[in-house]
């Protein structure tokens, strides 16, 4: 093989190896750490990949066609992982089938046929290429995914606070329940910690069937929100590695005399399958928890009684302060309950959220947009004329 095509094939092998790290490593990490799947169950869930690879390895034909088509299928499978909407083993079946068959087709064609493996030196060279691809991919993807997970945890905390503040539950027990839950969320096992913490607070509402149902719905929504956020945190890594596999396919497009149309058709079919899963994922995705603008009107829990009126009044004041200080209501609520977050809030917004005087002043004088002044809204609510 001339030097030019040989270099292209070598680069394609490294790129494909990098892309496969997403399926072999990142998918398992997502299942175990992100979805809180038990390791044994996760191992069973990913057995589709090696079985599909064995099937792909049995496909014969021109090595250029198999290399290009296989890399395209791997790219399609990894890109399909970037569209996961929620938890569920069914969502990782198609990505594994595409990636596994593609891996079985492309790797033997690249390493052993297009790049010969006739001696120990050849074998060492091929192994080095694959290790370089995997190492570079992990060096790039690990910090990207870690940073995304950290941002995801911060965002999810605010979304869970939004769910809690809007829930039609008595104010004291629901606020007491969210503190332990939010304190448990971390990047190592976010779903497991959140679910365990929320389940541990369920007894607070067990005595009232209606409240128990509301809290169960809150727990489910919080879990869905966290899962969707974790999936989004892994999305950049899957997108990057999926593109790497497609680049490998482009580098190995067969010469005109070796049926390039067949290889490109297989790539197109793989991408169509991934696109179909993306459309299904979009339809199955849970509704996002919006962080509302505190300067605009919003529905209040209105649970009734004196406690409900005081809760609505406190939420109006919280909205007013957040509006005046330029933050979300949820960010302010978190800062009030956590000294570290309070210090961060003060650095970013210039106000101490744990100072009763500053907070009360902002709550009374805050407001804006279409919600009116803070004091006016609070007084209207207290006399029964608020929203």
KAVEN-V460234 format. One line per field, one symbol per residue. phi: phi as a letter, one per 40 degrees, with the letter a starting at -180 (. if undefined). psi: psi as a letter, one per 20 degrees, with the letter a starting at -180 (. if undefined). Layout:
phi->???
psi->???
This chain:
phi->.dcdccccccccccccccccccccbccccccccccfccdccccccccccccccccccccchcccccccccccccdcccccccbdcacicccbccdcccccccccccccccbhbcbcbcaccccccccccccccccccccccdccccccccccccccdcccccccccccbdccccccccdccccccaccacccccccccccccccbccbccccccccccccccccccccccdcccddcccccccccccccccbdcddcbfcccccccdccccccccccccccccccccccccccccbcacbdfcggccccccccccccccccccccgbccccccccccbdcccccccccbgbccccdcccccccccchigbcgcccccccccccgbcc
psi->prgghhgghgghgggghghihhghghgggggghgikpqgghhhhhjihghghhgghiipaaphgghgggghhhgggghhhhijphaqphhijgghhgghgggghggghhgnhfhoqmirhggghgghggghgggggghhghghghgghgghgggghghhhgggghiqmqpgghhhhhhghghhiprigmggggggggghiihihjhiogghhgghggggghgggggghggghhighghgghghghhhhghikpqrhiklhhgghgggggghgghhghgghghhipqpqoqoqpiiqqqqqgmirrgggghghghhghgggghghikrqhggggghhiohghgggghhhijqoijohggggghhhiaracjiaqgggggggghjjjr.
